[in-house]
Amino acid sequence: MKRTTPESKDILNPTETIEYFGLSRRKFYSLLSEKKEHSFIVLYGSRKLIIKAGFEKYLNAHPELRRCK
């Protein structure tokens, strides 16, 4: 059975999100730990999952999360 790639998923876990979007791990986990609620974060039990389409919109407005090159 083939593994699903992040490109074909609508919801990603934090590790997949960091790798798929090329984000700074430190800045992204800081964002997840904020008390502020973001519309692209959903909870599944105690796990935080990321809605890819919503996060893409957020990332367009906040490009500072990307790794410096």
mmJSON file of the N, C-alpha and C atoms, coordinates in Angstrom:
{"data_MODEL":{"atom_site":{
"group_PDB":["ATOM","ATOM","ATOM","ATOM","ATOM","ATOM","ATOM","ATOM","ATOM","ATOM","ATOM","ATOM","ATOM","ATOM","ATOM","ATOM","ATOM","ATOM","ATOM","ATOM","ATOM","ATOM","ATOM","ATOM","ATOM","ATOM","ATOM","ATOM","ATOM","ATOM","ATOM","ATOM","ATOM","ATOM","ATOM","ATOM","ATOM","ATOM","ATOM","ATOM","ATOM","ATOM","ATOM","ATOM","ATOM","ATOM","ATOM","ATOM","ATOM","ATOM","ATOM","ATOM","ATOM","ATOM","ATOM","ATOM","ATOM","ATOM","ATOM","ATOM","ATOM","ATOM","ATOM","ATOM","ATOM","ATOM","ATOM","ATOM","ATOM","ATOM","ATOM","ATOM","ATOM","ATOM","ATOM","ATOM","ATOM","ATOM","ATOM","ATOM","ATOM","ATOM","ATOM","ATOM","ATOM","ATOM","ATOM","ATOM","ATOM","ATOM","ATOM","ATOM","ATOM","ATOM","ATOM","ATOM","ATOM","ATOM","ATOM","ATOM","ATOM","ATOM","ATOM","ATOM","ATOM","ATOM","ATOM","ATOM","ATOM","ATOM","ATOM","ATOM","ATOM","ATOM","ATOM","ATOM","ATOM","ATOM","ATOM","ATOM","ATOM","ATOM","ATOM","ATOM","ATOM","ATOM","ATOM","ATOM","ATOM","ATOM","ATOM","ATOM","ATOM","ATOM","ATOM","ATOM","ATOM","ATOM","ATOM","ATOM","ATOM","ATOM","ATOM","ATOM","ATOM","ATOM","ATOM","ATOM","ATOM","ATOM","ATOM","ATOM","ATOM","ATOM","ATOM","ATOM","ATOM","ATOM","ATOM","ATOM","ATOM","ATOM","ATOM","ATOM","ATOM","ATOM","ATOM","ATOM","ATOM","ATOM","ATOM","ATOM","ATOM","ATOM","ATOM","ATOM","ATOM","ATOM","ATOM","ATOM","ATOM","ATOM","ATOM","ATOM","ATOM","ATOM","ATOM","ATOM","ATOM","ATOM","ATOM","ATOM","ATOM","ATOM","ATOM","ATOM","ATOM","ATOM","ATOM","ATOM","ATOM","ATOM","ATOM","ATOM","ATOM","ATOM","ATOM"],
"id":[1,2,3,4,5,6,7,8,9,10,11,12,13,14,15,16,17,18,19,20,21,22,23,24,25,26,27,28,29,30,31,32,33,34,35,36,37,38,39,40,41,42,43,44,45,46,47,48,49,50,51,52,53,54,55,56,57,58,59,60,61,62,63,64,65,66,67,68,69,70,71,72,73,74,75,76,77,78,79,80,81,82,83,84,85,86,87,88,89,90,91,92,93,94,95,96,97,98,99,100,101,102,103,104,105,106,107,108,109,110,111,112,113,114,115,116,117,118,119,120,121,122,123,124,125,126,127,128,129,130,131,132,133,134,135,136,137,138,139,140,141,142,143,144,145,146,147,148,149,150,151,152,153,154,155,156,157,158,159,160,161,162,163,164,165,166,167,168,169,170,171,172,173,174,175,176,177,178,179,180,181,182,183,184,185,186,187,188,189,190,191,192,193,194,195,196,197,198,199,200,201,202,203,204,205,206,207],
"type_symbol":["N","C","C","N","C","C","N","C","C","N","C","C","N","C","C","N","C","C","N","C","C","N","C","C","N","C","C","N","C","C","N","C","C","N","C","C","N","C","C","N","C","C","N","C","C","N","C","C","N","C","C","N","C","C","N","C","C","N","C","C","N","C","C","N","C","C","N","C","C","N","C","C","N","C","C","N","C","C","N","C","C","N","C","C","N","C","C","N","C","C","N","C","C","N","C","C","N","C","C","N","C","C","N","C","C","N","C","C","N","C","C","N","C","C","N","C","C","N","C","C","N","C","C","N","C","C","N","C","C","N","C","C","N","C","C","N","C","C","N","C","C","N","C","C","N","C","C","N","C","C","N","C","C","N","C","C","N","C","C","N","C","C","N","C","C","N","C","C","N","C","C","N","C","C","N","C","C","N","C","C","N","C","C","N","C","C","N","C","C","N","C","C","N","C","C","N","C","C","N","C","C","N","C","C","N","C","C"],
"label_atom_id":["N","CA","C","N","CA","C","N","CA","C","N","CA","C","N","CA","C","N","CA","C","N","CA","C","N","CA","C","N","CA","C","N","CA","C","N","CA","C","N","CA","C","N","CA","C","N","CA","C","N","CA","C","N","CA","C","N","CA","C","N","CA","C","N","CA","C","N","CA","C","N","CA","C","N","CA","C","N","CA","C","N","CA","C","N","CA","C","N","CA","C","N","CA","C","N","CA","C","N","CA","C","N","CA","C","N","CA","C","N","CA","C","N","CA","C","N","CA","C","N","CA","C","N","CA","C","N","CA","C","N","CA","C","N","CA","C","N","CA","C","N","CA","C","N","CA","C","N","CA","C","N","CA","C","N","CA","C","N","CA","C","N","CA","C","N","CA","C","N","CA","C","N","CA","C","N","CA","C","N","CA","C","N","CA","C","N","CA","C","N","CA","C","N","CA","C","N","CA","C","N","CA","C","N","CA","C","N","CA","C","N","CA","C","N","CA","C","N","CA","C","N","CA","C","N","CA","C","N","CA","C","N","CA","C","N","CA","C","N","CA","C"],
"label_alt_id":[null,null,null,null,null,null,null,null,null,null,null,null,null,null,null,null,null,null,null,null,null,null,null,null,null,null,null,null,null,null,null,null,null,null,null,null,null,null,null,null,null,null,null,null,null,null,null,null,null,null,null,null,null,null,null,null,null,null,null,null,null,null,null,null,null,null,null,null,null,null,null,null,null,null,null,null,null,null,null,null,null,null,null,null,null,null,null,null,null,null,null,null,null,null,null,null,null,null,null,null,null,null,null,null,null,null,null,null,null,null,null,null,null,null,null,null,null,null,null,null,null,null,null,null,null,null,null,null,null,null,null,null,null,null,null,null,null,null,null,null,null,null,null,null,null,null,null,null,null,null,null,null,null,null,null,null,null,null,null,null,null,null,null,null,null,null,null,null,null,null,null,null,null,null,null,null,null,null,null,null,null,null,null,null,null,null,null,null,null,null,null,null,null,null,null,null,null,null,null,null,null,null,null,null,null,null,null],
"label_comp_id":["MET","MET","MET","LYS","LYS","LYS","ARG","ARG","ARG","THR","THR","THR","THR","THR","THR","PRO","PRO","PRO","GLU","GLU","GLU","SER","SER","SER","LYS","LYS","LYS","ASP","ASP","ASP","ILE","ILE","ILE","LEU","LEU","LEU","ASN","ASN","ASN","PRO","PRO","PRO","THR","THR","THR","GLU","GLU","GLU","THR","THR","THR","ILE","ILE","ILE","GLU","GLU","GLU","TYR","TYR","TYR","PHE","PHE","PHE","GLY","GLY","GLY","LEU","LEU","LEU","SER","SER","SER","ARG","ARG","ARG","ARG","ARG","ARG","LYS","LYS","LYS","PHE","PHE","PHE","TYR","TYR","TYR","SER","SER","SER","LEU","LEU","LEU","LEU","LEU","LEU","SER","SER","SER","GLU","GLU","GLU","LYS","LYS","LYS","LYS","LYS","LYS","GLU","GLU","GLU","HIS","HIS","HIS","SER","SER","SER","PHE","PHE","PHE","ILE","ILE","ILE","VAL","VAL","VAL","LEU","LEU","LEU","TYR","TYR","TYR","GLY","GLY","GLY","SER","SER","SER","ARG","ARG","ARG","LYS","LYS","LYS","LEU","LEU","LEU","ILE","ILE","ILE","ILE","ILE","ILE","LYS","LYS","LYS","ALA","ALA","ALA","GLY","GLY","GLY","PHE","PHE","PHE","GLU","GLU","GLU","LYS","LYS","LYS","TYR","TYR","TYR","LEU","LEU","LEU","ASN","ASN","ASN","ALA","ALA","ALA","HIS","HIS","HIS","PRO","PRO","PRO","GLU","GLU","GLU","LEU","LEU","LEU","ARG","ARG","ARG","ARG","ARG","ARG","CYS","CYS","CYS","LYS","LYS","LYS"],
"label_asym_id":["A","A","A","A","A","A","A","A","A","A","A","A","A","A","A","A","A","A","A","A","A","A","A","A","A","A","A","A","A","A","A","A","A","A","A","A","A","A","A","A","A","A","A","A","A","A","A","A","A","A","A","A","A","A","A","A","A","A","A","A","A","A","A","A","A","A","A","A","A","A","A","A","A","A","A","A","A","A","A","A","A","A","A","A","A","A","A","A","A","A","A","A","A","A","A","A","A","A","A","A","A","A","A","A","A","A","A","A","A","A","A","A","A","A","A","A","A","A","A","A","A","A","A","A","A","A","A","A","A","A","A","A","A","A","A","A","A","A","A","A","A","A","A","A","A","A","A","A","A","A","A","A","A","A","A","A","A","A","A","A","A","A","A","A","A","A","A","A","A","A","A","A","A","A","A","A","A","A","A","A","A","A","A","A","A","A","A","A","A","A","A","A","A","A","A","A","A","A","A","A","A","A","A","A","A","A","A"],
"label_entity_id":["1","1","1","1","1","1","1","1","1","1","1","1","1","1","1","1","1","1","1","1","1","1","1","1","1","1","1","1","1","1","1","1","1","1","1","1","1","1","1","1","1","1","1","1","1","1","1","1","1","1","1","1","1","1","1","1","1","1","1","1","1","1","1","1","1","1","1","1","1","1","1","1","1","1","1","1","1","1","1","1","1","1","1","1","1","1","1","1","1","1","1","1","1","1","1","1","1","1","1","1","1","1","1","1","1","1","1","1","1","1","1","1","1","1","1","1","1","1","1","1","1","1","1","1","1","1","1","1","1","1","1","1","1","1","1","1","1","1","1","1","1","1","1","1","1","1","1","1","1","1","1","1","1","1","1","1","1","1","1","1","1","1","1","1","1","1","1","1","1","1","1","1","1","1","1","1","1","1","1","1","1","1","1","1","1","1","1","1","1","1","1","1","1","1","1","1","1","1","1","1","1","1","1","1","1","1","1"],
"label_seq_id":[1,1,1,2,2,2,3,3,3,4,4,4,5,5,5,6,6,6,7,7,7,8,8,8,9,9,9,10,10,10,11,11,11,12,12,12,13,13,13,14,14,14,15,15,15,16,16,16,17,17,17,18,18,18,19,19,19,20,20,20,21,21,21,22,22,22,23,23,23,24,24,24,25,25,25,26,26,26,27,27,27,28,28,28,29,29,29,30,30,30,31,31,31,32,32,32,33,33,33,34,34,34,35,35,35,36,36,36,37,37,37,38,38,38,39,39,39,40,40,40,41,41,41,42,42,42,43,43,43,44,44,44,45,45,45,46,46,46,47,47,47,48,48,48,49,49,49,50,50,50,51,51,51,52,52,52,53,53,53,54,54,54,55,55,55,56,56,56,57,57,57,58,58,58,59,59,59,60,60,60,61,61,61,62,62,62,63,63,63,64,64,64,65,65,65,66,66,66,67,67,67,68,68,68,69,69,69],
"pdbx_PDB_ins_code":[null,null,null,null,null,null,null,null,null,null,null,null,null,null,null,null,null,null,null,null,null,null,null,null,null,null,null,null,null,null,null,null,null,null,null,null,null,null,null,null,null,null,null,null,null,null,null,null,null,null,null,null,null,null,null,null,null,null,null,null,null,null,null,null,null,null,null,null,null,null,null,null,null,null,null,null,null,null,null,null,null,null,null,null,null,null,null,null,null,null,null,null,null,null,null,null,null,null,null,null,null,null,null,null,null,null,null,null,null,null,null,null,null,null,null,null,null,null,null,null,null,null,null,null,null,null,null,null,null,null,null,null,null,null,null,null,null,null,null,null,null,null,null,null,null,null,null,null,null,null,null,null,null,null,null,null,null,null,null,null,null,null,null,null,null,null,null,null,null,null,null,null,null,null,null,null,null,null,null,null,null,null,null,null,null,null,null,null,null,null,null,null,null,null,null,null,null,null,null,null,null,null,null,null,null,null,null],
"Cartn_x":[0.838,0.0,0.891,0.549,1.337,1.048,2.074,1.888,1.338,0.477,-0.083,0.936,1.1,2.05,1.339,2.081,1.461,0.793,1.267,0.675,-0.782,-1.117,-2.47,-3.391,-2.871,-3.668,-4.283,-5.417,-6.047,-5.697,-5.382,-5.026,-3.664,-2.76,-1.39,-1.077,-0.155,0.342,1.458,1.889,2.895,4.199,4.697,5.94,5.782,4.679,4.417,4.282,3.65,3.466,4.804,5.697,7.029,7.8,7.772,8.508,7.871,6.557,5.855,6.026,5.91,5.981,7.381,8.348,9.703,9.746,9.187,9.058,10.174,10.351,11.248,10.533,11.157,10.548,10.252,11.205,11.051,9.878,9.798,8.728,7.369,7.332,6.055,5.528,6.38,5.926,5.57,6.22,5.857,4.439,4.137,2.805,1.76,2.068,1.115,0.867,1.855,1.706,1.046,0.777,0.106,-1.289,-1.73,-3.082,-4.137,-3.734,-4.653,-5.127,-6.418,-6.968,-6.807,-6.334,-6.187,-7.175,-7.751,-8.789,-8.239,-6.936,-6.356,-5.919,-6.056,-5.679,-6.934,-6.932,-8.031,-7.45,-8.237,-7.799,-8.435,-7.624,-8.098,-7.61,-8.468,-8.033,-7.111,-5.89,-4.918,-3.955,-4.124,-3.235,-3.718,-2.771,-3.091,-2.781,-3.782,-3.63,-3.844,-3.265,-3.269,-4.089,-5.058,-5.827,-4.973,-4.569,-3.595,-4.06,-5.29,-5.778,-5.812,-6.271,-6.317,-4.934,-4.005,-2.648,-1.939,-2.222,-1.622,-2.017,-3.28,-3.734,-2.998,-2.87,-2.163,-0.701,-0.083,1.327,1.568,0.629,0.753,0.782,0.052,0.017,1.176,1.796,2.885,4.072,4.785,5.89,7.099,7.127,8.271,8.425,7.428,7.532,8.457,8.663,9.528,10.978,11.716,13.147,13.889,14.884,15.748,16.668,16.89,17.74,19.004],
"Cartn_y":[-1.17,0.0,1.245,2.202,3.43,4.367,5.076,6.12,7.365,8.062,9.298,10.415,11.222,12.332,13.589,14.525,15.771,16.561,16.407,17.123,16.724,15.478,14.987,15.073,15.514,15.591,16.977,17.033,18.297,18.715,17.737,17.993,17.362,18.149,17.704,17.725,16.871,16.973,18.029,18.485,19.551,19.229,18.018,17.656,17.732,17.214,17.286,18.737,19.562,20.971,21.675,21.442,22.061,21.662,20.379,19.896,20.377,20.329,20.687,22.166,23.038,24.472,25.058,24.272,24.775,25.812,25.464,26.407,26.263,27.314,27.27,26.472,25.401,24.536,25.323,26.131,26.896,27.879,28.609,29.59,28.912,27.774,27.092,26.536,25.888,25.36,26.479,27.624,28.791,29.243,29.237,29.591,28.621,27.332,26.337,26.479,26.951,27.046,28.345,29.279,30.53,30.247,31.084,30.952,31.389,32.185,32.679,31.509,31.499,30.436,30.812,29.896,30.09,29.175,29.663,28.892,27.675,27.614,26.487,25.344,25.499,24.449,23.743,22.42,21.614,20.622,20.29,19.325,17.971,16.938,15.563,14.895,14.874,14.461,15.548,15.178,16.175,16.594,16.029,16.335,17.563,18.386,19.546,19.192,19.386,19.128,20.435,20.542,21.773,21.579,22.478,22.473,23.19,22.458,22.966,24.236,24.289,25.458,26.699,26.546,27.67,28.153,27.213,27.596,28.29,27.893,28.571,30.044,30.346,31.738,32.484,31.843,32.466,32.718,31.756,31.863,32.972,33.195,34.298,35.645,35.751,36.991,37.099,35.963,35.925,35.113,35.618,34.857,34.697,35.369,35.269,33.884,33.021,31.663,30.775,31.162,30.356,30.434,29.384,29.353,30.423,30.984,31.945,31.147,31.659,30.935,31.691],
"Cartn_z":[0.0,0.0,0.0,-0.852,-0.953,0.208,0.645,1.649,0.972,1.672,1.152,1.325,0.292,0.354,0.839,1.441,1.897,0.775,-0.456,-1.584,-1.808,-1.504,-1.763,-0.546,0.596,1.819,1.989,2.674,3.027,4.447,5.301,6.692,6.956,7.569,7.815,9.304,9.722,11.087,11.104,12.267,12.315,11.574,11.665,10.987,9.474,8.961,7.525,7.068,7.884,7.541,7.426,8.372,8.364,7.116,6.782,5.614,4.308,4.213,2.978,2.634,3.629,3.383,3.584,4.056,4.278,5.383,6.536,7.636,8.655,9.435,10.581,11.668,12.134,13.148,14.432,14.864,16.094,15.994,14.898,14.729,14.596,13.914,13.724,15.043,15.837,17.115,18.082,17.961,18.756,18.378,17.088,16.605,17.158,17.164,17.668,19.164,19.91,21.361,21.817,20.894,21.251,21.791,22.698,23.256,22.245,21.262,20.235,19.371,19.073,18.22,16.75,15.963,14.525,13.821,12.746,12.048,11.316,11.091,10.361,11.279,12.59,13.539,14.025,13.932,14.465,15.46,16.456,17.458,17.181,17.278,17.176,18.45,19.452,20.781,21.311,21.637,22.102,20.982,19.8,18.665,17.914,17.495,16.671,15.228,14.371,12.949,12.198,11.019,10.245,8.978,8.751,7.507,6.47,5.439,4.469,3.763,3.27,2.531,3.422,4.654,5.585,5.97,6.137,6.511,5.356,4.114,2.956,2.936,3.248,3.313,4.422,5.582,6.709,6.351,5.7,5.339,4.311,3.421,2.459,3.178,4.279,5.049,6.05,6.395,7.387,6.86,5.867,5.273,6.189,7.32,8.227,8.861,8.713,9.235,8.392,7.161,6.276,6.716,6.411,6.73,5.94,6.562,5.856,4.95,3.75,2.794,2.555],
"occupancy":[1.0,1.0,1.0,1.0,1.0,1.0,1.0,1.0,1.0,1.0,1.0,1.0,1.0,1.0,1.0,1.0,1.0,1.0,1.0,1.0,1.0,1.0,1.0,1.0,1.0,1.0,1.0,1.0,1.0,1.0,1.0,1.0,1.0,1.0,1.0,1.0,1.0,1.0,1.0,1.0,1.0,1.0,1.0,1.0,1.0,1.0,1.0,1.0,1.0,1.0,1.0,1.0,1.0,1.0,1.0,1.0,1.0,1.0,1.0,1.0,1.0,1.0,1.0,1.0,1.0,1.0,1.0,1.0,1.0,1.0,1.0,1.0,1.0,1.0,1.0,1.0,1.0,1.0,1.0,1.0,1.0,1.0,1.0,1.0,1.0,1.0,1.0,1.0,1.0,1.0,1.0,1.0,1.0,1.0,1.0,1.0,1.0,1.0,1.0,1.0,1.0,1.0,1.0,1.0,1.0,1.0,1.0,1.0,1.0,1.0,1.0,1.0,1.0,1.0,1.0,1.0,1.0,1.0,1.0,1.0,1.0,1.0,1.0,1.0,1.0,1.0,1.0,1.0,1.0,1.0,1.0,1.0,1.0,1.0,1.0,1.0,1.0,1.0,1.0,1.0,1.0,1.0,1.0,1.0,1.0,1.0,1.0,1.0,1.0,1.0,1.0,1.0,1.0,1.0,1.0,1.0,1.0,1.0,1.0,1.0,1.0,1.0,1.0,1.0,1.0,1.0,1.0,1.0,1.0,1.0,1.0,1.0,1.0,1.0,1.0,1.0,1.0,1.0,1.0,1.0,1.0,1.0,1.0,1.0,1.0,1.0,1.0,1.0,1.0,1.0,1.0,1.0,1.0,1.0,1.0,1.0,1.0,1.0,1.0,1.0,1.0,1.0,1.0,1.0,1.0,1.0,1.0],
"B_iso_or_equiv":[0.0,0.0,0.0,0.0,0.0,0.0,0.0,0.0,0.0,0.0,0.0,0.0,0.0,0.0,0.0,0.0,0.0,0.0,0.0,0.0,0.0,0.0,0.0,0.0,0.0,0.0,0.0,0.0,0.0,0.0,0.0,0.0,0.0,0.0,0.0,0.0,0.0,0.0,0.0,0.0,0.0,0.0,0.0,0.0,0.0,0.0,0.0,0.0,0.0,0.0,0.0,0.0,0.0,0.0,0.0,0.0,0.0,0.0,0.0,0.0,0.0,0.0,0.0,0.0,0.0,0.0,0.0,0.0,0.0,0.0,0.0,0.0,0.0,0.0,0.0,0.0,0.0,0.0,0.0,0.0,0.0,0.0,0.0,0.0,0.0,0.0,0.0,0.0,0.0,0.0,0.0,0.0,0.0,0.0,0.0,0.0,0.0,0.0,0.0,0.0,0.0,0.0,0.0,0.0,0.0,0.0,0.0,0.0,0.0,0.0,0.0,0.0,0.0,0.0,0.0,0.0,0.0,0.0,0.0,0.0,0.0,0.0,0.0,0.0,0.0,0.0,0.0,0.0,0.0,0.0,0.0,0.0,0.0,0.0,0.0,0.0,0.0,0.0,0.0,0.0,0.0,0.0,0.0,0.0,0.0,0.0,0.0,0.0,0.0,0.0,0.0,0.0,0.0,0.0,0.0,0.0,0.0,0.0,0.0,0.0,0.0,0.0,0.0,0.0,0.0,0.0,0.0,0.0,0.0,0.0,0.0,0.0,0.0,0.0,0.0,0.0,0.0,0.0,0.0,0.0,0.0,0.0,0.0,0.0,0.0,0.0,0.0,0.0,0.0,0.0,0.0,0.0,0.0,0.0,0.0,0.0,0.0,0.0,0.0,0.0,0.0,0.0,0.0,0.0,0.0,0.0,0.0],
"pdbx_formal_charge":[null,null,null,null,null,null,null,null,null,null,null,null,null,null,null,null,null,null,null,null,null,null,null,null,null,null,null,null,null,null,null,null,null,null,null,null,null,null,null,null,null,null,null,null,null,null,null,null,null,null,null,null,null,null,null,null,null,null,null,null,null,null,null,null,null,null,null,null,null,null,null,null,null,null,null,null,null,null,null,null,null,null,null,null,null,null,null,null,null,null,null,null,null,null,null,null,null,null,null,null,null,null,null,null,null,null,null,null,null,null,null,null,null,null,null,null,null,null,null,null,null,null,null,null,null,null,null,null,null,null,null,null,null,null,null,null,null,null,null,null,null,null,null,null,null,null,null,null,null,null,null,null,null,null,null,null,null,null,null,null,null,null,null,null,null,null,null,null,null,null,null,null,null,null,null,null,null,null,null,null,null,null,null,null,null,null,null,null,null,null,null,null,null,null,null,null,null,null,null,null,null,null,null,null,null,null,null],
"auth_seq_id":[1,1,1,2,2,2,3,3,3,4,4,4,5,5,5,6,6,6,7,7,7,8,8,8,9,9,9,10,10,10,11,11,11,12,12,12,13,13,13,14,14,14,15,15,15,16,16,16,17,17,17,18,18,18,19,19,19,20,20,20,21,21,21,22,22,22,23,23,23,24,24,24,25,25,25,26,26,26,27,27,27,28,28,28,29,29,29,30,30,30,31,31,31,32,32,32,33,33,33,34,34,34,35,35,35,36,36,36,37,37,37,38,38,38,39,39,39,40,40,40,41,41,41,42,42,42,43,43,43,44,44,44,45,45,45,46,46,46,47,47,47,48,48,48,49,49,49,50,50,50,51,51,51,52,52,52,53,53,53,54,54,54,55,55,55,56,56,56,57,57,57,58,58,58,59,59,59,60,60,60,61,61,61,62,62,62,63,63,63,64,64,64,65,65,65,66,66,66,67,67,67,68,68,68,69,69,69],
"auth_comp_id":["MET","MET","MET","LYS","LYS","LYS","ARG","ARG","ARG","THR","THR","THR","THR","THR","THR","PRO","PRO","PRO","GLU","GLU","GLU","SER","SER","SER","LYS","LYS","LYS","ASP","ASP","ASP","ILE","ILE","ILE","LEU","LEU","LEU","ASN","ASN","ASN","PRO","PRO","PRO","THR","THR","THR","GLU","GLU","GLU","THR","THR","THR","ILE","ILE","ILE","GLU","GLU","GLU","TYR","TYR","TYR","PHE","PHE","PHE","GLY","GLY","GLY","LEU","LEU","LEU","SER","SER","SER","ARG","ARG","ARG","ARG","ARG","ARG","LYS","LYS","LYS","PHE","PHE","PHE","TYR","TYR","TYR","SER","SER","SER","LEU","LEU","LEU","LEU","LEU","LEU","SER","SER","SER","GLU","GLU","GLU","LYS","LYS","LYS","LYS","LYS","LYS","GLU","GLU","GLU","HIS","HIS","HIS","SER","SER","SER","PHE","PHE","PHE","ILE","ILE","ILE","VAL","VAL","VAL","LEU","LEU","LEU","TYR","TYR","TYR","GLY","GLY","GLY","SER","SER","SER","ARG","ARG","ARG","LYS","LYS","LYS","LEU","LEU","LEU","ILE","ILE","ILE","ILE","ILE","ILE","LYS","LYS","LYS","ALA","ALA","ALA","GLY","GLY","GLY","PHE","PHE","PHE","GLU","GLU","GLU","LYS","LYS","LYS","TYR","TYR","TYR","LEU","LEU","LEU","ASN","ASN","ASN","ALA","ALA","ALA","HIS","HIS","HIS","PRO","PRO","PRO","GLU","GLU","GLU","LEU","LEU","LEU","ARG","ARG","ARG","ARG","ARG","ARG","CYS","CYS","CYS","LYS","LYS","LYS"],
"auth_asym_id":["A","A","A","A","A","A","A","A","A","A","A","A","A","A","A","A","A","A","A","A","A","A","A","A","A","A","A","A","A","A","A","A","A","A","A","A","A","A","A","A","A","A","A","A","A","A","A","A","A","A","A","A","A","A","A","A","A","A","A","A","A","A","A","A","A","A","A","A","A","A","A","A","A","A","A","A","A","A","A","A","A","A","A","A","A","A","A","A","A","A","A","A","A","A","A","A","A","A","A","A","A","A","A","A","A","A","A","A","A","A","A","A","A","A","A","A","A","A","A","A","A","A","A","A","A","A","A","A","A","A","A","A","A","A","A","A","A","A","A","A","A","A","A","A","A","A","A","A","A","A","A","A","A","A","A","A","A","A","A","A","A","A","A","A","A","A","A","A","A","A","A","A","A","A","A","A","A","A","A","A","A","A","A","A","A","A","A","A","A","A","A","A","A","A","A","A","A","A","A","A","A","A","A","A","A","A","A"],
"auth_atom_id":["N","CA","C","N","CA","C","N","CA","C","N","CA","C","N","CA","C","N","CA","C","N","CA","C","N","CA","C","N","CA","C","N","CA","C","N","CA","C","N","CA","C","N","CA","C","N","CA","C","N","CA","C","N","CA","C","N","CA","C","N","CA","C","N","CA","C","N","CA","C","N","CA","C","N","CA","C","N","CA","C","N","CA","C","N","CA","C","N","CA","C","N","CA","C","N","CA","C","N","CA","C","N","CA","C","N","CA","C","N","CA","C","N","CA","C","N","CA","C","N","CA","C","N","CA","C","N","CA","C","N","CA","C","N","CA","C","N","CA","C","N","CA","C","N","CA","C","N","CA","C","N","CA","C","N","CA","C","N","CA","C","N","CA","C","N","CA","C","N","CA","C","N","CA","C","N","CA","C","N","CA","C","N","CA","C","N","CA","C","N","CA","C","N","CA","C","N","CA","C","N","CA","C","N","CA","C","N","CA","C","N","CA","C","N","CA","C","N","CA","C","N","CA","C","N","CA","C","N","CA","C","N","CA","C","N","CA","C","N","CA","C"],
"pdbx_PDB_model_num":[1,1,1,1,1,1,1,1,1,1,1,1,1,1,1,1,1,1,1,1,1,1,1,1,1,1,1,1,1,1,1,1,1,1,1,1,1,1,1,1,1,1,1,1,1,1,1,1,1,1,1,1,1,1,1,1,1,1,1,1,1,1,1,1,1,1,1,1,1,1,1,1,1,1,1,1,1,1,1,1,1,1,1,1,1,1,1,1,1,1,1,1,1,1,1,1,1,1,1,1,1,1,1,1,1,1,1,1,1,1,1,1,1,1,1,1,1,1,1,1,1,1,1,1,1,1,1,1,1,1,1,1,1,1,1,1,1,1,1,1,1,1,1,1,1,1,1,1,1,1,1,1,1,1,1,1,1,1,1,1,1,1,1,1,1,1,1,1,1,1,1,1,1,1,1,1,1,1,1,1,1,1,1,1,1,1,1,1,1,1,1,1,1,1,1,1,1,1,1,1,1,1,1,1,1,1,1]
}}}
